[in-house]
Amino acid sequence: MKPVWFLLFALFCLSVSYAGSKKHDAFVEDNDFAEFEEFEDEEDGAVNDESDDEIQEPVKQPVESEEMPEFDDEQEEEDDDPMSDDEFEHLHDEEEFENFDREKDAPKGKSPDKLPDLQMAKVPLHLRTSWDSFYLEMLMIAGLTVYFLNFLAGKNKNCKLATAWLSAHKELLETQFSIVGDDGVAKEVTSGVLMKESENVYTLWCSGRTCVEGMLVELKLLKRQDLINLLLRVFKPASDQVIVKVDLDDGKMDNFVFCVAQKRSAAKLHKDMNDLSQFTERKSSEKFDMPASYQLLSEVGEATSAILDKKVCQMLTKHEGVIEYIHISDQFSGPKVQEDTQPTKMPDTKACLMFCFTIPGKGKTRASDMENLKPLLQLVFYCVDKVSRLQLSREARMKAEKNRQKAEEMFLKAAHTQRQELAQQRREERKRAEKERLMAEEDPDRARKLEDRENRRESKKKQPKMKMMKIKAM
């Protein structure tokens, strides 16, 4: 019985192994990479077995040769492979794991070396918080404070000087005008109002006098409220000024232009003012009893002799440094307008008298100095009365009239020349546009026709005009 059972057991093992090989062959036929996967599995198994044998030594169990004969052959081949031994050779190297246990047993978070002692760095002086670090800010605040204090002081001083001038001359003005200091804003007439144009400019308007339309007094004081202007005056001194402009009624003055001014101001006035540059010429002042520092600009000699009488010359001599200029004109139109183009019409003119007085002191004016300017205001009224009563001779009037006609012709000629230049520019622009249109024309026949038409037009313009005359038959 034993041989029979042994034979049956052998047949069962063979059938099981045959069925497994059939199943593996079928899987290999379906998967093209199955044979490579088999070798990889075998290699992985061999590596795991060898590593387990080297690190741990498990108990080997006997395997029957009948069950798995194939694996024994492959195991022997892998054992004979020298590459597998070299791959795990570092595991047997004792130097590879030297000091491994020591580092593992060392306490965490503690370094073997001792930490150095901390030392506080010394902060530089320019980084320390002290008053010395803010010297720029302190200088700026000090500068702003000085500027603000100077603004208040200069503003108050200019206001005091203007008020002192009005107080000193108000009585004289009220004797000459019915309205003194009207602001022109309120419906009712006001008086004694000194209008403030800016911190250093004050104006006073007066009206209600014979032959006078109105008088404007302008106080041009120094910019004492400006610290920069104050520093500039150290190198270039300046003075306060009083400018008086008197507008006369129409027909109350003969036609003439006259000016007497300091030499430093006469050249500028003759260059900038329209009436002085057109009608006046520089005349010699030797025959008049007046200082040599004044320059005379005159149109009609008769009017000059009438105005520069003995009283006026005495005032010029007495107040030589105070009277800056006296300008009398029936063609006053203000300074020249700096324009690139010539105006198309004559500027509006008006008969007026202008006086400019320099307050003495070179900027160090006091309120008490305003009393000394009262004789100059009396000189203004004297000149107004003298000009309104002045009657020129017939020759002087004809000369003045010719000068005005000549000035008007020159103005019209200049305006006509300017119009011709503008018309010429327009014609040139039109020709340029025609040429551009011809150049842009794509059709050559049309371009040739346009060019011929333009040539005929030009030749027709150049031909002399013929006038036809009819002759009656005899």
DRENDO-1510 file (C-alpha; in Angstrom, 1 decimal, always signed):
<recs>
REC; n; res; u; v; w
REC; 1; MET; +0.0; +0.0; +0.0 .
REC; 2; LYS; +2.8; +2.4; +0.7 .
REC; 3; PRO; +4.2; +2.4; -2.8 .
REC; 4; VAL; +0.7; +3.1; -4.1 .
REC; 5; TRP; +0.1; +6.0; -1.9 .
REC; 6; PHE; +3.6; +7.3; -2.7 .
REC; 7; LEU; +2.8; +7.0; -6.4 .
REC; 8; LEU; -0.5; +8.8; -6.0 .
REC; 9; PHE; +1.2; +11.7; -4.1 .
REC; 10; ALA; +3.8; +12.0; -6.8 .
REC; 11; LEU; +1.2; +12.1; -9.5 .
REC; 12; PHE; -0.7; +14.9; -7.6 .
REC; 13; CYS; +2.4; +17.0; -7.3 .
REC; 14; LEU; +3.2; +16.6; -11.0 .
REC; 15; SER; -0.4; +17.6; -11.9 .
REC; 16; VAL; -0.3; +20.7; -9.7 .
REC; 17; SER; +3.1; +21.8; -11.1 .
REC; 18; TYR; +1.9; +21.2; -14.7 .
REC; 19; ALA; -1.2; +23.3; -14.1 .
REC; 20; GLY; +0.8; +26.1; -12.7 .
REC; 21; SER; +3.2; +26.1; -15.7 .
REC; 22; LYS; +0.3; +26.1; -18.1 .
REC; 23; LYS; -1.3; +29.1; -16.3 .
REC; 24; HIS; +2.1; +31.0; -16.4 .
REC; 25; ASP; +2.6; +30.2; -20.1 .
REC; 26; ALA; -0.9; +31.6; -20.9 .
REC; 27; PHE; -0.1; +34.8; -19.0 .
REC; 28; VAL; +3.2; +35.1; -20.8 .
REC; 29; GLU; +1.4; +34.8; -24.1 .
REC; 30; ASP; -1.0; +37.6; -23.2 .
REC; 31; ASN; +1.7; +39.9; -21.7 .
REC; 32; ASP; +4.7; +40.7; -23.8 .
REC; 33; PHE; +6.8; +41.9; -20.9 .
REC; 34; ALA; +5.9; +39.0; -18.6 .
REC; 35; GLU; +9.2; +37.3; -19.0 .
REC; 36; PHE; +11.1; +40.4; -17.9 .
REC; 37; GLU; +8.8; +40.9; -14.9 .
REC; 38; GLU; +9.6; +37.3; -13.9 .
REC; 39; PHE; +13.3; +38.0; -13.9 .
REC; 40; GLU; +12.8; +41.2; -11.9 .
REC; 41; ASP; +10.7; +39.4; -9.3 .
REC; 42; GLU; +13.3; +36.7; -9.0 .
REC; 43; GLU; +16.1; +39.3; -8.6 .
REC; 44; ASP; +14.1; +41.2; -6.0 .
REC; 45; GLY; +13.4; +38.0; -4.2 .
REC; 46; ALA; +17.1; +37.0; -4.3 .
REC; 47; VAL; +18.2; +40.4; -3.0 .
REC; 48; ASN; +15.7; +40.2; -0.1 .
REC; 49; ASP; +16.8; +36.7; +0.7 .
REC; 50; GLU; +20.4; +37.7; +0.7 .
REC; 51; SER; +19.9; +40.8; +2.8 .
REC; 52; ASP; +17.8; +38.8; +5.3 .
REC; 53; ASP; +20.5; +36.1; +5.5 .
REC; 54; GLU; +23.3; +38.7; +6.1 .
REC; 55; ILE; +21.5; +40.9; +8.7 .
REC; 56; GLN; +19.5; +38.1; +10.3 .
REC; 57; GLU; +20.2; +34.4; +10.3 .
REC; 58; PRO; +16.9; +32.6; +10.1 .
REC; 59; VAL; +16.5; +28.9; +10.6 .
REC; 60; LYS; +16.8; +27.2; +7.2 .
REC; 61; GLN; +14.1; +24.7; +6.5 .
REC; 62; PRO; +14.7; +21.8; +4.2 .
REC; 63; VAL; +13.0; +22.0; +0.9 .
REC; 64; GLU; +12.1; +19.0; -1.1 .
REC; 65; SER; +13.8; +18.8; -4.4 .
REC; 66; GLU; +10.7; +17.4; -6.0 .
REC; 67; GLU; +8.6; +20.5; -5.3 .
REC; 68; MET; +10.7; +23.4; -6.6 .
REC; 69; PRO; +13.7; +22.2; -8.5 .
REC; 70; GLU; +13.8; +25.4; -10.7 .
REC; 71; PHE; +14.4; +27.8; -7.8 .
REC; 72; ASP; +17.4; +26.0; -6.6 .
REC; 73; ASP; +19.2; +26.4; -9.9 .
REC; 74; GLU; +18.4; +30.1; -10.1 .
REC; 75; GLN; +19.4; +30.6; -6.5 .
REC; 76; GLU; +22.8; +29.1; -7.2 .
REC; 77; GLU; +23.2; +31.3; -10.2 .
REC; 78; GLU; +22.5; +34.4; -8.2 .
REC; 79; ASP; +24.9; +33.4; -5.5 .
REC; 80; ASP; +27.6; +33.0; -8.1 .
REC; 81; ASP; +26.9; +36.5; -9.4 .
REC; 82; PRO; +29.7; +38.8; -8.0 .
REC; 83; MET; +27.6; +42.1; -8.6 .
REC; 84; SER; +25.1; +41.2; -5.9 .
REC; 85; ASP; +27.9; +40.8; -3.4 .
REC; 86; ASP; +29.4; +44.2; -4.3 .
REC; 87; GLU; +26.1; +46.0; -4.0 .
REC; 88; PHE; +25.7; +45.2; -0.3 .
REC; 89; GLU; +29.4; +45.2; +0.6 .
REC; 90; HIS; +29.1; +48.6; +2.4 .
REC; 91; LEU; +26.9; +47.0; +5.0 .
REC; 92; HIS; +29.9; +45.0; +6.2 .
REC; 93; ASP; +32.2; +48.0; +6.4 .
REC; 94; GLU; +32.8; +48.9; +10.0 .
REC; 95; GLU; +34.1; +52.4; +9.3 .
REC; 96; GLU; +30.8; +53.3; +7.6 .
REC; 97; PHE; +29.0; +53.2; +10.9 .
REC; 98; GLU; +31.7; +54.6; +13.1 .
REC; 99; ASN; +30.5; +57.0; +15.8 .
REC; 100; PHE; +26.9; +56.1; +14.9 .
REC; 101; ASP; +26.0; +54.9; +18.4 .
REC; 102; ARG; +27.7; +57.9; +19.9 .
REC; 103; GLU; +25.8; +60.4; +17.9 .
REC; 104; LYS; +22.6; +58.6; +18.6 .
REC; 105; ASP; +23.1; +58.6; +22.3 .
REC; 106; ALA; +24.1; +62.3; +22.4 .
REC; 107; PRO; +21.4; +64.6; +23.9 .
REC; 108; LYS; +19.4; +66.6; +21.5 .
REC; 109; GLY; +19.5; +70.5; +21.5 .
REC; 110; LYS; +22.9; +70.8; +23.2 .
REC; 111; SER; +26.0; +71.6; +21.2 .
REC; 112; PRO; +29.3; +70.3; +22.5 .
REC; 113; ASP; +31.0; +73.8; +22.2 .
REC; 114; LYS; +30.2; +76.6; +24.6 .
REC; 115; LEU; +28.4; +79.7; +23.2 .
REC; 116; PRO; +30.4; +82.9; +23.3 .
REC; 117; ASP; +29.4; +85.8; +25.6 .
REC; 118; LEU; +27.2; +88.4; +24.0 .
REC; 119; GLN; +28.6; +92.0; +23.8 .
REC; 120; MET; +26.5; +95.1; +23.1 .
REC; 121; ALA; +27.7; +97.1; +20.1 .
REC; 122; LYS; +28.5; +100.8; +20.6 .
REC; 123; VAL; +26.0; +103.0; +18.8 .
REC; 124; PRO; +27.7; +105.9; +16.7 .
REC; 125; LEU; +27.1; +109.4; +17.8 .
REC; 126; HIS; +25.2; +110.4; +14.7 .
REC; 127; LEU; +22.7; +107.6; +15.3 .
REC; 128; ARG; +22.0; +108.4; +19.0 .
REC; 129; THR; +18.7; +110.2; +19.8 .
REC; 130; SER; +19.8; +113.6; +21.0 .
REC; 131; TRP; +19.2; +117.3; +20.1 .
REC; 132; ASP; +22.3; +117.3; +18.0 .
REC; 133; SER; +20.7; +115.0; +15.5 .
REC; 134; PHE; +17.9; +117.5; +14.7 .
REC; 135; TYR; +20.0; +120.6; +13.9 .
REC; 136; LEU; +18.7; +120.7; +10.3 .
REC; 137; GLU; +15.1; +120.7; +11.5 .
REC; 138; MET; +15.9; +123.3; +14.1 .
REC; 139; LEU; +17.5; +125.5; +11.5 .
REC; 140; MET; +14.5; +125.2; +9.2 .
REC; 141; ILE; +12.1; +126.0; +12.0 .
REC; 142; ALA; +14.2; +129.0; +13.0 .
REC; 143; GLY; +14.2; +130.2; +9.3 .
REC; 144; LEU; +10.5; +129.9; +9.0 .
REC; 145; THR; +10.0; +131.8; +12.3 .
REC; 146; VAL; +12.2; +134.6; +11.1 .
REC; 147; TYR; +10.4; +134.8; +7.8 .
REC; 148; PHE; +7.0; +134.9; +9.5 .
REC; 149; LEU; +8.1; +137.6; +12.0 .
REC; 150; ASN; +9.6; +139.7; +9.2 .
REC; 151; PHE; +6.4; +139.3; +7.2 .
REC; 152; LEU; +4.4; +140.7; +10.1 .
REC; 153; ALA; +6.8; +143.5; +10.8 .
REC; 154; GLY; +7.1; +144.6; +7.1 .
REC; 155; LYS; +3.4; +144.4; +6.6 .
REC; 156; ASN; +2.7; +146.6; +9.6 .
REC; 157; LYS; +5.4; +149.1; +8.6 .
REC; 158; ASN; +4.0; +149.5; +5.1 .
REC; 159; CYS; +0.5; +150.0; +6.5 .
REC; 160; LYS; +1.8; +152.7; +8.9 .
REC; 161; LEU; +3.6; +154.5; +6.1 .
REC; 162; ALA; +0.5; +154.5; +3.8 .
REC; 163; THR; -1.7; +155.7; +6.7 .
REC; 164; ALA; +0.8; +158.4; +7.5 .
REC; 165; TRP; +0.9; +159.7; +3.9 .
REC; 166; LEU; -2.9; +159.8; +3.8 .
REC; 167; SER; -3.1; +161.7; +7.1 .
REC; 168; ALA; -0.5; +164.2; +5.9 .
REC; 169; HIS; -2.2; +165.0; +2.6 .
REC; 170; LYS; -5.8; +164.4; +3.3 .
REC; 171; GLU; -6.5; +168.0; +4.1 .
REC; 172; LEU; -4.9; +169.3; +0.9 .
REC; 173; LEU; -6.7; +166.7; -1.2 .
REC; 174; GLU; -10.1; +167.6; +0.3 .
REC; 175; THR; -9.5; +171.3; -0.7 .
REC; 176; GLN; -8.9; +170.2; -4.4 .
REC; 177; PHE; -11.4; +167.4; -4.8 .
REC; 178; SER; -14.9; +166.8; -3.7 .
REC; 179; ILE; -14.4; +163.1; -3.3 .
REC; 180; VAL; -11.2; +161.7; -1.8 .
REC; 181; GLY; -10.8; +158.0; -1.3 .
REC; 182; ASP; -13.8; +156.5; -3.0 .
REC; 183; ASP; -13.5; +152.7; -3.2 .
REC; 184; GLY; -15.8; +152.4; -6.3 .
REC; 185; VAL; -17.6; +149.4; -4.8 .
REC; 186; ALA; -20.4; +150.8; -2.7 .
REC; 187; LYS; -23.3; +152.5; -4.3 .
REC; 188; GLU; -23.0; +155.4; -1.9 .
REC; 189; VAL; -20.0; +157.7; -2.2 .
REC; 190; THR; -17.3; +157.0; +0.4 .
REC; 191; SER; -14.3; +159.0; +1.4 .
REC; 192; GLY; -11.0; +158.4; +3.2 .
REC; 193; VAL; -10.6; +154.8; +1.9 .
REC; 194; LEU; -7.0; +153.8; +1.1 .
REC; 195; MET; -7.4; +150.7; -1.1 .
REC; 196; LYS; -4.9; +147.9; -0.5 .
REC; 197; GLU; -3.8; +146.3; -3.7 .
REC; 198; SER; -1.1; +144.1; -2.0 .
REC; 199; GLU; +1.0; +144.1; +1.0 .
REC; 200; ASN; +3.2; +146.9; -0.4 .
REC; 201; VAL; +0.9; +148.7; -2.9 .
REC; 202; TYR; -1.9; +151.1; -1.8 .
REC; 203; THR; -4.0; +153.3; -4.1 .
REC; 204; LEU; -6.2; +156.4; -3.5 .
REC; 205; TRP; -8.8; +157.6; -6.1 .
REC; 206; CYS; -9.9; +161.3; -6.1 .
REC; 207; SER; -12.4; +163.0; -8.3 .
REC; 208; GLY; -14.6; +166.1; -8.5 .
REC; 209; ARG; -12.3; +168.9; -9.8 .
REC; 210; THR; -12.5; +171.3; -12.8 .
REC; 211; CYS; -10.7; +170.1; -15.9 .
REC; 212; VAL; -9.9; +166.8; -14.2 .
REC; 213; GLU; -11.7; +163.5; -14.7 .
REC; 214; GLY; -9.9; +161.8; -11.9 .
REC; 215; MET; -6.6; +161.4; -10.1 .
REC; 216; LEU; -5.1; +158.1; -9.0 .
REC; 217; VAL; -2.4; +158.1; -6.3 .
REC; 218; GLU; -0.4; +154.9; -6.1 .
REC; 219; LEU; +2.0; +154.2; -3.2 .
REC; 220; LYS; +4.6; +151.7; -4.4 .
REC; 221; LEU; +6.3; +150.8; -1.2 .
REC; 222; LEU; +9.2; +148.3; -0.8 .
REC; 223; LYS; +8.4; +144.7; -0.2 .
REC; 224; ARG; +9.4; +144.8; +3.4 .
REC; 225; GLN; +7.3; +141.7; +4.1 .
REC; 226; ASP; +9.5; +139.6; +1.9 .
REC; 227; LEU; +12.7; +138.4; +3.6 .
REC; 228; ILE; +14.4; +137.6; +0.3 .
REC; 229; ASN; +13.7; +141.1; -1.1 .
REC; 230; LEU; +15.0; +142.5; +2.2 .
REC; 231; LEU; +18.3; +140.7; +1.8 .
REC; 232; LEU; +18.6; +141.7; -1.9 .
REC; 233; ARG; +18.3; +145.4; -0.9 .
REC; 234; VAL; +21.5; +145.1; +1.1 .
REC; 235; PHE; +23.4; +144.8; -2.3 .
REC; 236; LYS; +21.0; +146.9; -4.4 .
REC; 237; PRO; +19.3; +149.7; -2.4 .
REC; 238; ALA; +15.9; +150.8; -3.4 .
REC; 239; SER; +13.4; +153.4; -2.3 .
REC; 240; ASP; +9.6; +153.9; -1.9 .
REC; 241; GLN; +7.8; +155.7; -4.7 .
REC; 242; VAL; +4.6; +157.7; -5.0 .
REC; 243; ILE; +3.1; +157.8; -8.6 .
REC; 244; VAL; +0.4; +160.3; -9.3 .
REC; 245; LYS; -1.7; +160.0; -12.5 .
REC; 246; VAL; -4.1; +162.8; -13.4 .
REC; 247; ASP; -6.6; +162.2; -16.3 .
REC; 248; LEU; -7.8; +165.4; -17.9 .
REC; 249; ASP; -11.2; +166.0; -19.6 .
REC; 250; ASP; -11.4; +165.8; -23.4 .
REC; 251; GLY; -10.4; +169.1; -25.1 .
REC; 252; LYS; -8.8; +170.6; -22.0 .
REC; 253; MET; -5.2; +170.3; -23.3 .
REC; 254; ASP; -3.5; +171.2; -26.5 .
REC; 255; ASN; -1.6; +168.7; -28.5 .
REC; 256; PHE; +1.9; +168.2; -27.3 .
REC; 257; VAL; +4.1; +165.6; -25.5 .
REC; 258; PHE; +6.6; +166.6; -22.9 .
REC; 259; CYS; +8.8; +164.8; -20.3 .
REC; 260; VAL; +11.6; +165.7; -17.9 .
REC; 261; ALA; +13.2; +162.9; -16.1 .
REC; 262; GLN; +16.3; +161.7; -14.4 .
REC; 263; LYS; +18.8; +160.5; -17.0 .
REC; 264; ARG; +18.7; +156.9; -15.6 .
REC; 265; SER; +14.9; +156.9; -16.2 .
REC; 266; ALA; +14.7; +159.0; -19.3 .
REC; 267; ALA; +16.3; +156.4; -21.6 .
REC; 268; LYS; +13.9; +153.7; -20.3 .
REC; 269; LEU; +10.8; +155.9; -20.7 .
REC; 270; HIS; +11.8; +157.0; -24.2 .
REC; 271; LYS; +12.2; +153.3; -25.2 .
REC; 272; ASP; +9.1; +151.8; -23.5 .
REC; 273; MET; +6.4; +154.5; -23.8 .
REC; 274; ASN; +4.5; +154.8; -27.1 .
REC; 275; ASP; +4.0; +158.5; -27.1 .
REC; 276; LEU; +7.5; +159.4; -26.1 .
REC; 277; SER; +9.1; +157.1; -28.6 .
REC; 278; GLN; +6.9; +158.5; -31.5 .
REC; 279; PHE; +6.6; +162.2; -30.8 .
REC; 280; THR; +9.5; +163.4; -28.6 .
REC; 281; GLU; +13.2; +164.0; -29.2 .
REC; 282; ARG; +16.0; +164.5; -26.7 .
REC; 283; LYS; +16.6; +168.2; -26.2 .
REC; 284; SER; +19.3; +170.1; -24.3 .
REC; 285; SER; +18.4; +171.5; -20.9 .
REC; 286; GLU; +21.2; +174.1; -20.7 .
REC; 287; LYS; +19.0; +177.1; -21.4 .
REC; 288; PHE; +16.7; +176.1; -18.5 .
REC; 289; ASP; +17.7; +176.7; -14.9 .
REC; 290; MET; +17.5; +173.1; -13.9 .
REC; 291; PRO; +20.0; +170.5; -12.6 .
REC; 292; ALA; +22.2; +168.6; -15.1 .
REC; 293; SER; +21.0; +165.2; -13.8 .
REC; 294; TYR; +17.7; +165.7; -15.7 .
REC; 295; GLN; +17.0; +164.8; -19.4 .
REC; 296; LEU; +14.5; +166.7; -21.4 .
REC; 297; LEU; +12.2; +165.0; -24.0 .
REC; 298; SER; +10.1; +167.4; -26.0 .
REC; 299; GLU; +7.9; +167.6; -29.1 .
REC; 300; VAL; +7.0; +171.3; -29.2 .
REC; 301; GLY; +9.6; +173.8; -27.9 .
REC; 302; GLU; +6.9; +176.4; -27.1 .
REC; 303; ALA; +5.1; +174.0; -24.7 .
REC; 304; THR; +8.4; +173.1; -23.0 .
REC; 305; SER; +9.2; +176.8; -22.3 .
REC; 306; ALA; +5.8; +177.4; -21.0 .
REC; 307; ILE; +5.9; +174.4; -18.5 .
REC; 308; LEU; +9.5; +174.8; -17.3 .
REC; 309; ASP; +8.9; +178.2; -15.8 .
REC; 310; LYS; +10.8; +179.6; -12.8 .
REC; 311; LYS; +8.7; +177.9; -10.1 .
REC; 312; VAL; +9.0; +174.4; -11.7 .
REC; 313; CYS; +12.7; +174.8; -12.2 .
REC; 314; GLN; +13.1; +175.8; -8.5 .
REC; 315; MET; +11.2; +172.7; -7.4 .
REC; 316; LEU; +13.4; +170.5; -9.7 .
REC; 317; THR; +16.5; +172.0; -8.1 .
REC; 318; LYS; +15.2; +171.8; -4.6 .
REC; 319; HIS; +14.0; +168.2; -4.8 .
REC; 320; GLU; +16.5; +166.9; -7.3 .
REC; 321; GLY; +16.7; +163.4; -5.9 .
REC; 322; VAL; +13.0; +163.2; -5.1 .
REC; 323; ILE; +11.3; +164.1; -8.4 .
REC; 324; GLU; +11.9; +161.1; -10.7 .
REC; 325; TYR; +10.0; +162.3; -13.8 .
REC; 326; ILE; +7.2; +164.5; -15.0 .
REC; 327; HIS; +5.3; +163.2; -18.0 .
REC; 328; ILE; +2.7; +165.3; -19.8 .
REC; 329; SER; +1.0; +164.0; -23.0 .
REC; 330; ASP; -2.2; +164.2; -25.0 .
REC; 331; GLN; -1.4; +160.9; -26.7 .
REC; 332; PHE; -0.8; +158.7; -23.6 .
REC; 333; SER; -1.5; +155.1; -24.3 .
REC; 334; GLY; +0.8; +153.4; -21.8 .
REC; 335; PRO; +3.9; +151.3; -22.4 .
REC; 336; LYS; +4.5; +149.4; -25.7 .
REC; 337; VAL; +2.8; +146.1; -26.1 .
REC; 338; GLN; +5.3; +143.4; -26.7 .
REC; 339; GLU; +3.5; +141.4; -29.5 .
REC; 340; ASP; +4.8; +139.6; -32.5 .
REC; 341; THR; +2.0; +140.9; -34.7 .
REC; 342; GLN; +1.2; +144.6; -35.5 .
REC; 343; PRO; -2.1; +145.8; -34.0 .
REC; 344; THR; -4.8; +146.4; -36.6 .
REC; 345; LYS; -6.1; +149.7; -35.1 .
REC; 346; MET; -4.6; +152.7; -33.4 .
REC; 347; PRO; -4.4; +152.4; -29.6 .
REC; 348; ASP; -6.7; +154.5; -27.5 .
REC; 349; THR; -5.1; +157.7; -26.3 .
REC; 350; LYS; -6.0; +160.0; -23.5 .
REC; 351; ALA; -4.6; +163.3; -22.2 .
REC; 352; CYS; -3.0; +162.9; -18.8 .
REC; 353; LEU; -0.2; +164.0; -16.5 .
REC; 354; MET; +2.1; +161.6; -14.7 .
REC; 355; PHE; +4.4; +162.3; -11.7 .
REC; 356; CYS; +6.8; +160.0; -10.0 .
REC; 357; PHE; +8.3; +161.0; -6.6 .
REC; 358; THR; +10.9; +159.0; -4.8 .
REC; 359; ILE; +10.6; +159.1; -1.0 .
REC; 360; PRO; +14.0; +159.9; +0.5 .
REC; 361; GLY; +15.7; +157.6; +2.9 .
REC; 362; LYS; +16.8; +154.7; +0.6 .
REC; 363; GLY; +14.3; +152.3; +2.1 .
REC; 364; LYS; +14.6; +153.6; +5.7 .
REC; 365; THR; +11.5; +155.7; +5.4 .
REC; 366; ARG; +9.8; +156.9; +8.6 .
REC; 367; ALA; +6.2; +158.1; +9.1 .
REC; 368; SER; +7.4; +161.6; +9.8 .
REC; 369; ASP; +9.0; +161.8; +6.3 .
REC; 370; MET; +5.6; +161.8; +4.6 .
REC; 371; GLU; +5.0; +165.4; +5.7 .
REC; 372; ASN; +7.9; +166.6; +3.5 .
REC; 373; LEU; +6.1; +165.3; +0.4 .
REC; 374; LYS; +3.3; +167.9; +0.6 .
REC; 375; PRO; +5.1; +170.5; -1.6 .
REC; 376; LEU; +5.3; +167.9; -4.4 .
REC; 377; LEU; +1.6; +167.3; -4.3 .
REC; 378; GLN; +1.1; +171.1; -4.6 .
REC; 379; LEU; +3.4; +171.0; -7.7 .
REC; 380; VAL; +1.0; +168.5; -9.2 .
REC; 381; PHE; -1.9; +170.8; -8.9 .
REC; 382; TYR; +0.1; +173.7; -10.2 .
REC; 383; CYS; +1.1; +171.8; -13.4 .
REC; 384; VAL; -2.5; +170.7; -13.9 .
REC; 385; ASP; -3.8; +174.2; -13.8 .
REC; 386; LYS; -0.9; +175.4; -16.1 .
REC; 387; VAL; -1.5; +172.8; -18.7 .
REC; 388; SER; -5.2; +173.3; -18.8 .
REC; 389; ARG; -4.7; +177.1; -19.4 .
REC; 390; LEU; -1.9; +176.7; -21.9 .
REC; 391; GLN; -2.7; +177.9; -25.4 .
REC; 392; LEU; -0.2; +177.1; -28.1 .
REC; 393; SER; +0.4; +179.2; -31.2 .
REC; 394; ARG; -0.9; +178.4; -34.6 .
REC; 395; GLU; +2.5; +177.2; -35.9 .
REC; 396; ALA; +3.0; +174.9; -32.8 .
REC; 397; ARG; -0.5; +173.4; -33.3 .
REC; 398; MET; +0.1; +172.8; -37.0 .
REC; 399; LYS; +3.4; +171.1; -36.1 .
REC; 400; ALA; +1.8; +168.9; -33.6 .
REC; 401; GLU; -1.0; +168.0; -36.0 .
REC; 402; LYS; +1.5; +167.0; -38.7 .
REC; 403; ASN; +3.3; +164.8; -36.2 .
REC; 404; ARG; +0.1; +163.0; -35.4 .
REC; 405; GLN; -0.9; +162.6; -39.0 .
REC; 406; LYS; +2.5; +161.2; -39.8 .
REC; 407; ALA; +2.3; +158.8; -36.9 .
REC; 408; GLU; -1.1; +157.6; -38.1 .
REC; 409; GLU; +0.2; +157.1; -41.6 .
REC; 410; MET; +3.1; +155.1; -40.4 .
REC; 411; PHE; +0.8; +153.0; -38.3 .
REC; 412; LEU; -1.6; +152.4; -41.3 .
REC; 413; LYS; +1.4; +151.7; -43.5 .
REC; 414; ALA; +2.7; +149.1; -41.1 .
REC; 415; ALA; -0.7; +147.5; -40.7 .
REC; 416; HIS; -1.1; +147.4; -44.5 .
REC; 417; THR; +2.3; +145.8; -44.9 .
REC; 418; GLN; +1.4; +143.2; -42.4 .
REC; 419; ARG; -1.8; +142.5; -44.2 .
REC; 420; GLN; +0.1; +142.1; -47.4 .
REC; 421; GLU; +2.5; +139.7; -45.8 .
REC; 422; LEU; -0.4; +137.6; -44.4 .
REC; 423; ALA; -2.1; +137.6; -47.9 .
REC; 424; GLN; +1.2; +136.5; -49.5 .
REC; 425; GLN; +1.5; +133.7; -46.9 .
REC; 426; ARG; -2.0; +132.5; -47.7 .
REC; 427; ARG; -1.2; +132.5; -51.5 .
REC; 428; GLU; +1.9; +130.5; -50.9 .
REC; 429; GLU; +0.0; +128.0; -48.8 .
REC; 430; ARG; -2.6; +127.7; -51.5 .
REC; 431; LYS; +0.0; +127.1; -54.2 .
REC; 432; ARG; +1.7; +124.5; -52.0 .
REC; 433; ALA; -1.6; +122.7; -51.5 .
REC; 434; GLU; -2.2; +122.7; -55.3 .
REC; 435; LYS; +1.3; +121.2; -55.9 .
REC; 436; GLU; +0.7; +118.6; -53.3 .
REC; 437; ARG; -2.6; +117.7; -54.9 .
REC; 438; LEU; -0.9; +117.3; -58.3 .
REC; 439; MET; +1.7; +115.1; -56.8 .
REC; 440; ALA; -0.9; +113.0; -55.1 .
REC; 441; GLU; -2.9; +112.5; -58.3 .
REC; 442; GLU; -2.6; +108.9; -59.5 .
REC; 443; ASP; -4.1; +109.4; -63.0 .
REC; 444; PRO; -1.4; +111.0; -65.3 .
REC; 445; ASP; -3.9; +112.4; -67.7 .
REC; 446; ARG; -5.8; +114.2; -65.0 .
REC; 447; ALA; -2.6; +115.4; -63.4 .
REC; 448; ARG; -1.5; +116.8; -66.8 .
REC; 449; LYS; -4.8; +118.6; -67.3 .
REC; 450; LEU; -4.6; +120.2; -63.9 .
REC; 451; GLU; -1.1; +121.3; -64.5 .
REC; 452; ASP; -2.0; +122.9; -67.9 .
REC; 453; ARG; -4.9; +124.7; -66.3 .
REC; 454; GLU; -2.7; +126.1; -63.6 .
REC; 455; ASN; -0.1; +127.2; -66.1 .
REC; 456; ARG; -2.8; +129.0; -68.2 .
REC; 457; ARG; -4.1; +130.8; -65.1 .
REC; 458; GLU; -0.6; +132.0; -64.2 .
REC; 459; SER; +0.2; +133.2; -67.7 .
REC; 460; LYS; -3.1; +135.0; -67.9 .
REC; 461; LYS; -2.2; +136.9; -64.7 .
REC; 462; LYS; +1.1; +137.9; -66.1 .
REC; 463; GLN; -0.3; +139.3; -69.3 .
REC; 464; PRO; -0.8; +143.1; -69.4 .
REC; 465; LYS; -4.3; +144.3; -69.2 .
REC; 466; MET; -5.6; +145.8; -72.5 .
REC; 467; LYS; -8.2; +148.5; -72.5 .
REC; 468; MET; -10.5; +148.6; -75.6 .
REC; 469; MET; -11.4; +152.0; -77.0 .
REC; 470; LYS; -14.1; +152.8; -79.5 .
REC; 471; ILE; -13.3; +155.3; -82.3 .
REC; 472; LYS; -16.1; +157.0; -84.0 .
REC; 473; ALA; -16.0; +156.9; -87.8 .
REC; 474; MET; -15.6; +160.3; -89.5 .
</recs>
